[in-house]
Amino acid sequence: MRTILIILRKEFKQIFRNRAMIPLIFFLPVIQLLILSNAATYEIKNIKFNVVDYDQSHFSRELISKFTASNYFVLNDVSFSVENSEESFKKNQSKLIIHIPKDFEKNFMSAGMSEVQLVINAEDGSAAGIVNNYANNIIHQFNIDMGIESSAKFDPVPAININYSNWYNPELNYKTYMVPGILVVLVTMIGAFLSGMNVVKEKEIGTIEQLNVTPIKKYQFIIGKLMPFWIIGIGELAFGLLLGLIVFKIPLLGNPLIIFMLASVYLVVVLGMGLLISTLTDTQQQAMFIAWFILVLFILMGGVFTPIESMPDWAQRIAYFNPIAQFNRAMRMIMLKGSGFNDVLPTLYFFIAYASVMMSLAVWRYKKTE
Amino acid sequence: MNSVIIENISKSYGDVLAVDDVSLTIEKGEIFGFIGPDGAGKTSLFRMLTTLLIPDKGNATVEGFDIVKDYKKIRSAVGYMPGRFSLYQDLTVEENLHFFAAVFGTTIQENYNLIKDIYVMLEPFKNRKAGKLSGGMKQKLALCCALIHKPKILFLDEPTTGVDPVSRNEFWDMLGNLRKEGITIVVSTPYMDEANKCDRIALMQKGKIMETDYLKNIISRFPRKLFAVKSDGMFVLLNELREYQFANSVFSFGDSLHYSDSRENVTKDNILEYLNTKNHGNISIEEIEPNIEDCFMDLMSK
């Protein structure tokens, strides 16, 4: 115990003497929260669109004005040639072409049915999905409005009116949704990157050679090297959580103690990962590359920025074993829904199992490389 | 009493045999030097004796402890200074010393008398980070850290490599003082001229020990007469001496050539006679005592 304390004291001295460390620990969360929570939204505004209107009728003009009147669309150009409009796709000047064929109004009035073509630039699949959604909503609304206008001629069509409300995030505030996820990413980065590099550093600088002839035992060394980042990780989470509550007014419905309980085990998983990486590498640079490679996969498949539900089945199965995904889900459950201890118990068990496997693997590898 | 007993130790890395069947003993309280070029296997041998490496074959004891079975006991009994500076560059002189004292469960005060002579030279820089010290100062700090737990035996792996000549001399003086405290000192060096600072030396080459003895015994065993030869045209002289039918070895050494003859009763006149048949001006021939390097060259050619 005394030996561990001696190592801990040395580690903290070195960590806080490292010029890059303080900014990393205190500015990284602020900057990440400020930028990412504002930037990473699923909302798209000011979508530029082109119109090819062969009908030139009251109806077609009404439809276009529905688009321009919304907050989401901005008219880029009107022309009489689909080919010309396609040019604007290539120049990246518009995302959507609304092609209104001849007799649009006539068909609507006589047959009660008409067609309009939406050509969407689907270079970016998820953006295209959103554009499609917005456009459909507007056309749907147009249908209702125009249907009423022409209802004199037709019998009213019975329809089911759908009303919906968004639970747990009634205003669909993206920050509410993003901040817990970003906190998870933050804690993970501190744990996996810094811990792995910290262990490798002793190898790279050669100090491990001197340490190995001292009576320090392996477990003391490992605990002494990893513990600082466990403490920093927990501190970081508390700091980020406070920032989220005060600056972003994120709701925290659940018990913060449950969050910290989960985080304390989660950090062991991540630190184990860092230690494992450190046993596979000889320099801090190598450790960083490997950690980066793994973390990018974990973060992108972690449901922080894109919903896991939209992934294919096999990817969802993999994501189940992604600790980031698990922690991210649990964080949102606790913060937004106020889920209690029993609700996140499976996640806790999962972390405990994961931590045991990861740590045993890392320690086993660590012994083997000696 | 013996401090170190090595019996038929071998270590290889893949196909490379780094240490090849080495056996020797090191007595308590002596300065023992391993002398050999880079890649001779000195570091591998040191790492085995300090329990950082497990030998493939053979066994050894340090201060009576087996290097494999009793490695924990050895770690408290030895001080080790690796060839590469291995202290924390981002900690100060004092913090490094404190840290290593603490992990050995001791304090600077407790063993201060042992490091006092060295530490007073470091004291003006005690709040400076170790990474910012000069080469000589780094080496002194490393020695202090290796000594802080009052080891019975010190292993110094090439401590003077990359250190200026003045600091090198200072360093050897410090080792001399430590020896008076009864600490056994095992040191390795690629510098032949440091051999005379050791009590006994082992000449090492390609993982093998070629000779182990007191320096003067090794020199006295040099089997031939040795001459220092000079003339105006040194390069031509080298080739011509090598062509001489009685030549055993010719090496250039400083500003002269060291020439050894294969005849028992050769005199410098015999050589002069031969050289006079060639065109040389200002020939000077002198019979000399062999030095350690001559012995090393001779042993290598066997």
Chai-1 contact restraints between the chains, C-beta under 6 A:
chainA,res_idxA,chainB,res_idxB,connection_type,confidence,min_distance_angstrom,max_distance_angstrom,comment,restraint_id
A,I6,B,A102,contact,1.0,0.0,6.0,A-B,restraint_1
A,I6,B,V103,contact,1.0,0.0,6.0,A-B,restraint_2
A,K10,B,F99,contact,1.0,0.0,6.0,A-B,restraint_3
A,Q14,B,D90,contact,1.0,0.0,6.0,A-B,restraint_4
A,R17,B,D90,contact,1.0,0.0,6.0,A-B,restraint_5
A,G206,B,R84,contact,1.0,0.0,6.0,A-B,restraint_6
A,G206,B,S86,contact,1.0,0.0,6.0,A-B,restraint_7
A,T207,B,S86,contact,1.0,0.0,6.0,A-B,restraint_8
A,E209,B,P82,contact,1.0,0.0,6.0,A-B,restraint_9
A,E209,B,S86,contact,1.0,0.0,6.0,A-B,restraint_10
A,Q210,B,S86,contact,1.0,0.0,6.0,A-B,restraint_11
A,N212,B,L52,contact,1.0,0.0,6.0,A-B,restraint_12
A,V213,B,T50,contact,1.0,0.0,6.0,A-B,restraint_13
A,V213,B,R75,contact,1.0,0.0,6.0,A-B,restraint_14
A,V213,B,Y80,contact,1.0,0.0,6.0,A-B,restraint_15
A,T214,B,V103,contact,1.0,0.0,6.0,A-B,restraint_16
A,P215,B,R75,contact,1.0,0.0,6.0,A-B,restraint_17
A,P215,B,S76,contact,1.0,0.0,6.0,A-B,restraint_18
A,I216,B,V103,contact,1.0,0.0,6.0,A-B,restraint_19
